[in-house]
Amino acid sequence: MPDVRSNSLDYLRPLYASVTTWDTALLDQALLAIAADGEPVSMNDLRTVLPELAHGAAGLYFHGLVFRRHPRVLDIVGTTPSINPRAHGKPVNVYRLTGAGRGWLEERIEQRRQQQAAARREGRAAA
């Protein structure tokens, strides 16, 4: 019998690779802005503020955060019907951002800012 977990990881690996650094940066900022107050958040909340292009990456983004263990970033706290008309009311998970997750997102956003600032400085120095 084939290893189901291995098969699913083989299937998901190229999908995760399709989530760009731009998608991740956008989703990090949106999630932190919406969920930092400790209230539950779902894809429905992000759907209302994100450009359409980021919607496809959001499911993979959430999946990656839910299964992250060190630190644990999101806890699943329930479900709610999707507002996406194509989903026909299919349930979507509702999450709560953990305290450690908030710190991890803030640190990741700051690291990205520092990398961008360093790249700009290097660009000016080379000019």
N, C-alpha and C positions, 0 to 999 in steps of 0.2 A: 504494500500500500504506500503511495507516495506521501512524503512529508508535507502536510497541508501548510504548515507555518512557513516552511522553506519556499513552497510554491507561491504563497501570497507575498512573501518578501521579494521574490524574484519579479513578481508582477508590479509591486509598488516602487521598487528601486528607481526605474526610469521615470516614474511619475513624480517622485520626490525631486529628482534632478531637474524637472521642468519648472519648479518653483524658483524664480530668479531672485537675485539679491535685492532687486527693486521691490518685488512682491513682498519679500520678507521684511524689508525696511518699512514699507507702507503698512503692512499688517501689524508689525510690532507697535508702531506709533498709534494706529487706530485702536488696537486692543488695550494698550495702556491708557489711552484717553477715555475709553468707554468703561473699562472694568476697574480702574484704579480706586473707585469709591467703594469697592467690595460688593457691589450689586451683581447679581448673575447676568451673564451675557451670552448671546447665541449668534449664529451666523445672521439671523434676521437683523440684529442690531448693526452688524458690520455692513450688511447689504445696503442699508439706508445711507451710509456715508462713503462707501468705496466706489471707485469707478468700476464699471462692468468687467474690465479685464482682470481685476484682482479676485473676482468671485470664484473662478475656477481653482485658483491656488489656495483659497482660504480653507477648503476642506482638508487638503493635505497639510497645510500649516497647523490647523487645530489638531489633527491626528498626531503630528509630530510632537506638539506640546503636551498633549494628554499622556503620551507614553514616555515622555522624558521623566526621569526619576531623580536626577541630581542636578539642579534642584527640581522638585515637583513644581510645575508651573500652573497647570490647570487641574481642577477637580470637576468631574461631571456631576451635576446636581439635579438633573432632570431632563425632560424633553419638552418641546413645544412644536406646534405645527409650523412648517416652513411657510414664509410669505412669498417664496419664489413661485410664480404661476406654473412653471414647468414641473415643479415638484408635487403639485396637486395635494398639498397639505401633509406631505410626508413628514414624520417627526424629525426634528433636528435637535442635537444635544444642546443643553444649557450648561454653561460652565461658570465656575467661580475662580478668579485669579487668586493664587495663594500669595502670602506675604513674600515668601522666597521667590516666587515667580515674578512678582512686581520688581523686586530688586534685580533679578536676573535680566529682565527686559530693559530696565533703566540702564544697567551696565552695558548691555549689548548695543543699545542706542548710542550711548556715550562713546563706546569704542568705535562705532561707525563714524561718528562725528570727528573723532580724533584722526582716524584714517583719512577722511576726506580733507581735513585741514592740512595734514602732512603732505598729501598728494598735491594740494594747491601750492603749498610752499615749495615743493620740489619742482613744480611746473614753472613757478616764477624764477627760481634759481637757475633753471636750465635756459630760460629765455634771454 
